[in-house]
Amino acid sequence: MFHLVTSNRWEALIDPLLRRLDTAGAPRSPLQPHTLAVHSLAHRRALSMAIAQHQGVAINLRFVYLAQWLWRQMA
């Protein structure tokens, strides 16, 4: 499911994502990762560190760049 949160503050973006990952639980299959669209490599690193700090470990995550994700959705 697609869920969009917009803000120019990191805290306003990361808090809803962490809550959503907590409540979403595991994907349909244990081998299917959560897909997260990111803007840059720096955002990917910061996001994975924030998830690891919050959950203790950042596993079963698939990061894609927004342009790649949009092209896959349109294909």
CYANA upper distance limits for C-alpha pairs under 8 A (distance plus 0.5 A):
  5 VAL  CA     13 LEU  CA      7.04
  6 THR  CA     13 LEU  CA      7.50
  7 SER  CA     12 ALA  CA      6.88
  7 SER  CA     13 LEU  CA      6.95
  8 ASN  CA     12 ALA  CA      8.33
  9 ARG  CA     13 LEU  CA      7.13
 10 TRP  CA     14 ILE  CA      6.53
 11 GLU  CA     15 ASP  CA      6.41
 12 ALA  CA     16 PRO  CA      7.60
 13 LEU  CA     17 LEU  CA      7.13
 14 ILE  CA     18 LEU  CA      6.62
 14 ILE  CA     47 LEU  CA      8.15
 14 ILE  CA     50 ALA  CA      8.33
 15 ASP  CA     19 ARG  CA      6.75
 16 PRO  CA     20 ARG  CA      6.51
 17 LEU  CA     21 LEU  CA      6.61
 18 LEU  CA     22 ASP  CA      6.68
 18 LEU  CA     51 ILE  CA      7.35
 18 LEU  CA     54 HIS  CA      8.03
 19 ARG  CA     23 THR  CA      6.77
 20 ARG  CA     24 ALA  CA      6.23
 21 LEU  CA     25 GLY  CA      6.96
 26 ALA  CA     30 PRO  CA      7.15
 27 PRO  CA     32 GLN  CA      6.56
 27 PRO  CA     33 PRO  CA      7.14
 27 PRO  CA     34 HIS  CA      7.18
 28 ARG  CA     32 GLN  CA      7.34
 31 LEU  CA     60 ASN  CA      8.08
 32 GLN  CA     60 ASN  CA      7.82
 33 PRO  CA     60 ASN  CA      5.07
 33 PRO  CA     61 LEU  CA      5.48
 33 PRO  CA     62 ARG  CA      6.31
 34 HIS  CA     60 ASN  CA      6.89
 34 HIS  CA     61 LEU  CA      5.42
 34 HIS  CA     62 ARG  CA      6.39
 35 THR  CA     61 LEU  CA      6.60
 35 THR  CA     62 ARG  CA      5.18
 35 THR  CA     63 PHE  CA      6.38
 35 THR  CA     64 VAL  CA      7.68
 36 LEU  CA     61 LEU  CA      7.78
 36 LEU  CA     62 ARG  CA      6.63
 36 LEU  CA     63 PHE  CA      5.46
 36 LEU  CA     64 VAL  CA      6.77
 37 ALA  CA     63 PHE  CA      6.33
 37 ALA  CA     64 VAL  CA      5.40
 37 ALA  CA     65 TYR  CA      5.82
 37 ALA  CA     66 LEU  CA      5.65
 37 ALA  CA     69 TRP  CA      7.36
 38 VAL  CA     43 HIS  CA      6.75
 38 VAL  CA     44 ARG  CA      6.58
 38 VAL  CA     63 PHE  CA      7.19
 38 VAL  CA     64 VAL  CA      6.68
 38 VAL  CA     65 TYR  CA      5.54
 38 VAL  CA     66 LEU  CA      6.31
 39 HIS  CA     43 HIS  CA      6.86
 39 HIS  CA     44 ARG  CA      8.23
 39 HIS  CA     65 TYR  CA      6.27
 39 HIS  CA     66 LEU  CA      6.56
 40 SER  CA     44 ARG  CA      6.83
 40 SER  CA     65 TYR  CA      7.38
 41 LEU  CA     45 ARG  CA      6.75
 42 ALA  CA     46 ALA  CA      6.66
 43 HIS  CA     47 LEU  CA      6.35
 44 ARG  CA     48 SER  CA      6.60
 44 ARG  CA     63 PHE  CA      7.46
 45 ARG  CA     49 MET  CA      6.63
 46 ALA  CA     50 ALA  CA      6.62
 47 LEU  CA     51 ILE  CA      6.64
 48 SER  CA     52 ALA  CA      6.55
 48 SER  CA     58 ALA  CA      6.58
 49 MET  CA     53 GLN  CA      6.55
 49 MET  CA     58 ALA  CA      8.02
 50 ALA  CA     54 HIS  CA      6.62
 51 ILE  CA     55 GLN  CA      6.38
 51 ILE  CA     56 GLY  CA      8.12
 51 ILE  CA     57 VAL  CA      7.55
 51 ILE  CA     58 ALA  CA      6.18
 52 ALA  CA     56 GLY  CA      5.38
 52 ALA  CA     57 VAL  CA      4.66
 52 ALA  CA     58 ALA  CA      4.99
 53 GLN  CA     57 VAL  CA      7.50
 64 VAL  CA     68 GLN  CA      6.98
 64 VAL  CA     69 TRP  CA      6.74
 65 TYR  CA     69 TRP  CA      6.76
 66 LEU  CA     70 LEU  CA      6.63
 67 ALA  CA     71 TRP  CA      6.72
 68 GLN  CA     72 ARG  CA      6.77
 69 TRP  CA     73 GLN  CA      6.74
 70 LEU  CA     74 MET  CA      6.73
 71 TRP  CA     75 ALA  CA      6.63
